[in-house]
Amino acid sequence: MNSLRQFIALLAMSLAGVPQRLGSVLTIIIGVACAVGVLVSMLAMGTGARNQEQANVSADGVVLSSVGSRPFSSSVPREEAAVIRDMPGIRRGSDGEPIVAFESLVGMEGRRRVTGTRVFFPLVGISESVLQYRPEMHFTSGRMFQRGLRELIASNTCVRQFSGFGIGERRSLPGGDWTIVGHFDQGVGEQCTVYADVDIVMSTFARNAYSIVSVLLRSPSDYDAFRAAVQANPTLHLEAKHEKEVVQDAFKQLNGLLDFVSYFVGTIMAIGATLGAVNSLYSIVDARRRELATLRAIGFGSGAIVASILCESVLLALPGALLGAGLAWALFNGLSVSPFGYSFQLEVTRSLALTGVVWALAMGLFGGLFPALRAARVPVTTALRAT
């Protein structure tokens, strides 16, 4: 009998005996399901965060900031910002003006409605062109702030999560009370965002430079020409980046932390599940010592025995993987979370489920390795003594 036929016969015998070893089999399946479920649900945080970060990113959007700085610590002088409006490739709005949004970011305090916890988030001074730069933004109540007045508009997320953002309510900020005059939605992935007139914000907080300048190009193909024009202008000390690139850089640390936590916790769970599988398979091998020795005595090779035990271990891990991925999707897909004050929804995708399955198969492979080697070393004399 060749090795392949031996392997198939041994595997069929092993699987046929599953009902008699149901306790050990369930230990393996449940352990793998728990490990995969935790891993997939944790990774779903990173996937959800990244998808939400990019939800409203425009392919035509370009962000300009001072050379070598991060966008939120950048400084763009007014005189340089004025030059940007005349750069080539910028889309023009319905009024014929170039779509350029000037932003200045300062800190603002809020308190959560339920817990009263104090949270800080940015107050964004913005030019009125934000409505053309962000076409997905629309008012659900109230109106746009008026230039020259201490007026605020807040996203509906602010209204739901924090107190003091109702229409007509006043917020105590430097320079006096600021009035909430409008609520808006800004599409998928909305965070708590508060806008005010950029000139009032800069004068109130004694700022003489913008944080960033965002422009909307006619098409993504205009990016290279626009970037080259910025670099060639000796009066500008700015660098232009795709909006997507800027957002990725801004959330790089958060995404890295989420991935680290996901794989760290997932690895701990996987080690536990693998050890459980090892113990269960050892008990299975010990219960079959006489059977395995008999098979060795009648001519079955050690290689076929090792391969069949490994394959059995992997096959037992597979239903655990599917169960764990299914539970992660049923329980956590679409769940809203707010780690570190950043709100997003978990997303259990097919690629994450596939990652969980591969993870489980690796657990099954490593979990079955040592029991398989032990099974292959069962002495033939065991069977002879038994007879």
C-alpha positions in Angstrom: 0.0 0.0 0.0 1.5 3.3 -1.0 1.8 6.3 1.3 -1.1 8.2 -0.2 -3.5 5.3 0.2 -2.3 4.8 3.8 -2.8 8.5 4.5 -6.4 8.4 3.1 -7.2 5.3 5.0 -5.8 6.6 8.3 -7.6 9.9 7.9 -10.9 8.2 7.2 -10.5 6.0 10.3 -9.7 9.1 12.5 -12.7 11.1 11.3 -15.0 8.1 11.7 -14.0 8.0 15.4 -14.9 11.6 16.1 -18.2 10.7 17.8 -16.3 8.6 20.3 -14.0 11.5 21.1 -16.6 14.2 21.1 -15.4 15.9 24.3 -11.8 16.4 23.0 -13.0 17.4 19.6 -15.4 20.1 21.0 -12.5 21.4 23.2 -10.5 22.0 20.0 -13.4 23.6 18.1 -14.5 25.9 20.9 -10.9 27.0 21.7 -10.2 27.8 18.0 -13.6 29.6 17.7 -12.9 31.8 20.7 -9.4 32.7 19.4 -10.6 33.5 15.9 -13.7 35.4 17.1 -11.5 37.6 19.3 -8.9 38.2 16.6 -11.4 39.0 13.9 -13.5 41.3 16.1 -10.3 43.1 17.2 -9.0 43.5 13.7 -12.5 44.8 12.7 -11.7 47.9 14.8 -8.7 48.8 12.7 -10.6 48.1 9.5 -13.6 50.2 10.6 -11.3 53.1 11.7 -9.4 53.1 8.4 -12.6 52.9 6.3 -14.2 55.7 8.2 -11.1 57.9 8.0 -11.2 57.6 4.2 -15.0 57.8 3.8 -15.2 61.5 2.8 -11.7 61.8 1.3 -11.8 63.4 -2.1 -9.6 62.0 -4.9 -9.4 65.6 -6.1 -8.5 67.1 -2.7 -5.0 68.4 -2.0 -3.7 69.7 1.3 -0.9 72.2 1.6 1.1 72.6 4.8 4.5 74.0 5.8 7.4 71.9 4.7 8.3 69.1 7.1 5.4 69.6 9.5 2.3 67.6 10.3 -0.9 69.2 9.1 -2.2 70.0 12.6 1.1 71.7 13.6 1.6 73.4 10.3 1.8 77.1 9.8 0.8 78.7 6.5 1.3 82.5 6.4 -1.5 84.6 5.0 0.6 86.0 2.2 1.6 82.5 1.0 -2.0 81.3 1.3 -3.2 84.2 -0.9 -0.8 83.0 -3.7 -2.3 79.5 -3.7 -5.5 80.8 -5.2 -3.8 81.5 -8.4 -2.1 78.1 -8.8 -3.0 76.1 -11.9 -5.5 73.2 -11.9 -7.7 74.4 -9.1 -11.5 73.8 -9.7 -13.7 76.8 -9.6 -17.1 77.0 -7.9 -20.4 78.2 -9.2 -19.4 81.7 -8.3 -16.3 81.5 -10.5 -13.9 81.6 -7.5 -11.3 78.9 -7.0 -12.3 76.3 -4.4 -9.8 76.9 -1.7 -10.5 76.3 2.0 -8.4 78.0 4.6 -8.3 76.3 8.0 -7.1 77.3 11.5 -7.4 74.7 14.3 -7.6 75.5 18.0 -8.7 73.4 21.0 -12.3 73.3 22.4 -13.7 71.6 25.4 -16.9 69.5 25.6 -18.7 67.3 28.1 -20.3 64.0 27.3 -24.0 63.9 27.8 -24.1 60.6 29.7 -21.0 60.6 31.9 -20.1 64.3 32.0 -16.6 63.4 31.1 -14.5 66.4 29.8 -13.2 65.9 26.3 -11.1 68.1 24.1 -11.6 68.3 20.3 -10.7 70.8 17.6 -12.6 74.0 16.8 -11.9 74.5 13.1 -11.8 78.0 11.8 -12.8 77.6 8.1 -13.6 79.8 5.1 -17.1 79.7 3.6 -15.8 77.7 0.7 -16.0 74.6 2.9 -19.5 74.0 1.5 -18.0 73.7 -2.0 -15.0 71.7 -0.9 -17.2 69.3 1.1 -20.3 68.8 -1.1 -21.4 65.9 1.2 -21.9 68.4 4.0 -25.5 69.6 4.4 -27.5 71.4 7.1 -30.1 69.5 9.0 -31.2 72.6 11.1 -30.2 76.2 11.5 -27.8 78.0 9.1 -24.2 78.7 8.1 -22.2 81.0 10.3 -21.9 84.6 9.2 -18.5 86.1 8.5 -17.2 88.4 11.2 -19.5 87.0 14.0 -18.8 84.6 16.8 -21.0 81.9 15.5 -20.5 78.1 15.5 -21.9 75.3 13.5 -21.7 71.7 14.8 -22.0 68.3 13.3 -24.9 66.2 14.5 -22.4 63.9 16.2 -21.5 66.7 18.6 -25.2 67.2 19.3 -25.7 63.5 20.1 -22.6 63.0 22.2 -22.0 66.3 24.0 -24.1 68.8 25.9 -24.3 72.5 25.0 -24.7 72.2 21.2 -28.3 73.0 20.7 -29.4 75.7 18.3 -29.1 79.0 20.1 -27.0 77.7 23.0 -23.9 79.6 23.8 -20.4 78.3 24.3 -17.9 80.2 26.5 -14.7 80.6 24.6 -12.0 83.3 24.5 -13.5 86.5 23.3 -16.8 85.9 25.0 -19.8 83.7 24.2 -20.1 82.0 20.8 -23.6 81.0 19.6 -24.5 77.7 18.0 -26.4 78.6 14.8 -26.5 75.4 12.8 -26.3 71.6 12.7 -24.9 69.6 9.8 -24.2 66.1 8.5 -21.1 65.4 6.6 -21.7 61.9 5.2 -20.2 58.6 6.3 -17.7 58.6 9.1 -18.9 61.7 10.7 -17.0 62.9 13.8 -17.7 65.7 16.2 -16.7 68.7 14.2 -17.3 72.4 15.1 -16.7 75.1 12.5 -16.5 78.9 12.8 -15.4 81.8 10.6 -11.6 81.4 10.1 -10.9 85.2 10.4 -12.7 85.5 13.7 -11.0 82.4 15.1 -7.5 83.7 14.1 -8.1 87.1 15.5 -9.6 85.8 18.8 -6.9 83.3 19.4 -4.1 85.6 18.2 -3.1 83.5 15.2 -1.4 85.1 12.2 -1.1 82.0 10.0 -3.4 79.2 8.8 -3.0 75.6 9.9 -3.5 74.2 6.5 -5.0 75.1 3.1 -7.1 72.6 1.2 -7.8 72.9 -2.5 -10.0 71.0 -4.9 -8.5 70.2 -8.3 -10.3 69.9 -11.5 -9.3 66.3 -11.7 -6.8 63.9 -10.0 -4.6 64.2 -13.1 -3.9 67.9 -12.3 -2.1 66.9 -9.1 1.4 66.6 -10.6 1.2 70.0 -12.4 -0.2 71.7 -9.3 2.5 70.2 -7.0 5.2 71.2 -9.4 3.9 74.8 -9.5 3.9 75.0 -5.7 7.5 73.7 -5.6 8.6 76.0 -8.4 7.2 79.2 -6.7 10.1 80.7 -4.6 7.6 82.6 -2.4 6.0 79.4 -1.1 7.5 77.2 1.6 4.8 74.6 1.4 4.4 71.0 0.4 1.3 69.6 -1.3 -0.1 66.1 -0.6 -3.1 64.2 -1.6 -5.8 64.4 1.0 -5.8 60.7 1.4 -2.1 60.7 2.2 -2.6 63.4 4.8 -5.4 61.5 6.5 -3.4 58.3 6.6 -0.5 60.1 8.2 -2.7 61.8 10.7 -4.2 58.5 11.9 -1.0 56.4 11.5 -0.4 56.1 15.2 -4.0 55.3 16.1 -4.1 52.6 13.4 -0.8 51.2 14.5 -2.0 51.0 18.1 -5.2 49.3 17.1 -3.4 46.7 15.0 -0.9 46.0 17.8 -3.6 45.5 20.3 -5.5 43.2 17.9 -2.6 40.9 17.1 -1.3 40.9 20.7 -4.7 39.9 22.2 -5.3 37.5 19.2 -1.9 35.9 19.7 -2.5 35.3 23.4 -5.9 33.7 22.6 -4.3 31.6 19.8 -1.6 30.3 22.2 -4.2 29.3 24.6 -6.3 27.6 21.9 -3.2 25.9 20.5 -2.2 24.5 23.9 -5.8 23.3 24.3 -5.6 21.6 21.0 -2.3 20.0 21.8 -3.6 18.5 25.1 -6.8 17.2 23.4 -4.8 15.6 20.6 -2.4 14.1 23.0 -5.3 12.5 24.8 -6.7 11.3 21.5 -3.3 9.8 20.5 -3.0 8.1 24.0 -6.4 6.6 23.6 -5.4 5.2 20.2 -2.0 3.8 21.2 -3.0 0.2 20.6 -4.7 1.0 17.3 -1.8 3.0 16.1 0.7 0.3 17.1 -1.4 -2.3 15.3 -1.4 -0.2 12.2 2.4 0.1 12.4 2.7 -3.7 12.8 0.7 -4.4 9.6 2.8 -2.0 7.5 1.5 1.5 7.9 4.4 4.0 7.7 5.2 6.7 10.3 4.9 9.4 7.6 1.4 8.5 6.8 0.5 8.5 10.5 2.0 12.0 11.0 0.3 13.4 8.0 -3.1 12.0 9.0 -2.9 13.4 12.6 -1.8 16.8 11.2 -4.6 16.8 8.7 -7.2 15.8 11.3 -6.0 18.6 13.5 -6.3 21.1 10.7 -9.8 19.8 9.8 -11.0 20.1 13.4 -9.7 23.7 13.5 -11.7 24.6 10.3 -15.2 24.5 11.8 -13.9 26.5 14.8 -12.6 29.1 12.4 -15.9 29.4 10.6 -17.8 29.5 13.9 -15.5 32.2 15.3 -15.7 34.4 12.2 -19.4 34.0 12.0 -19.9 35.0 15.7 -17.6 38.0 15.2 -19.7 39.1 12.2 -23.0 38.5 14.0 -22.0 40.2 17.3 -19.6 43.0 16.3 -20.1 44.0 12.6 -21.5 47.6 12.6 -21.0 48.0 16.4 -20.1 51.6 17.3 -17.0 52.1 19.5 -15.1 55.2 20.7 -11.6 54.3 21.7 -9.4 57.3 22.6 -12.3 59.6 21.9 -12.5 58.6 18.2 -15.8 57.1 17.1 -16.3 54.6 14.4 -18.0 51.3 13.5 -16.4 47.9 13.5 -16.3 46.2 10.1 -16.0 42.5 9.8 -15.0 42.0 6.1 -14.4 38.9 4.1 -10.6 39.5 4.2 -10.7 39.6 8.0 -12.7 36.3 8.0 -10.1 34.8 5.7 -7.4 36.0 8.0 -9.2 34.3 10.9 -9.4 31.0 8.9 -5.7 31.1 8.0 -4.9 31.9 11.7 -7.0 28.9 12.7 -5.4 26.5 10.2 -2.0 27.6 11.5 -3.2 26.8 15.1 -4.4 23.4 14.0 -1.1 22.7 12.2 1.1 23.6 15.2 -1.3 22.1 17.6 -1.2 18.7 15.9 2.6 18.6 15.2 3.8 17.2 18.5 0.9 14.7 19.0 1.5 13.5 15.4 5.2 12.9 16.1 4.2 11.1 19.3 1.7 8.9 17.4 4.4 8.0 14.8 6.7 6.8 17.6 4.2 4.4 19.2 6.2 1.1 19.5 4.9 -1.9 17.6 5.4 -4.0 20.8 2.4 -2.2 22.3 0.2 -4.0 19.8 2.0 -7.3 20.2 1.6 -7.2 24.0 -2.1 -6.4 23.7 -2.7 -9.5 21.5 
